[in-house]
Amino acid sequence: MDAGVDKQIRETLLSSIELARDVLMALGHTKPEANEAVLRFRQHDEALLERQHKIYHDEAQLIAAARKARKSLNDCLKKTPRQETSHDGPSNSDKEE
């Protein structure tokens, strides 16, 4: 960012996001629901990275921003539609008879 870099690729982030998508689907979320959750997280993460870059020189502001971001992320992910599931997968009412 300071060096004029326009695009960053964070390898472990990308693999973690793919794993999170797979876990959401394994827990019973549909693929569109999992994709929406991943999209929300990525948008939140990219915006946070930009905001924190502007204040990275000020430790107190950075800590405060991180605390605020944690709550914001929690609120963001709660917006994701949830499918009623048991811990073992979709409920019996979701199965075809």
Order of alpha helices (4+ residues) and beta strands (2+ residues): alpha-alpha-alpha-beta-beta
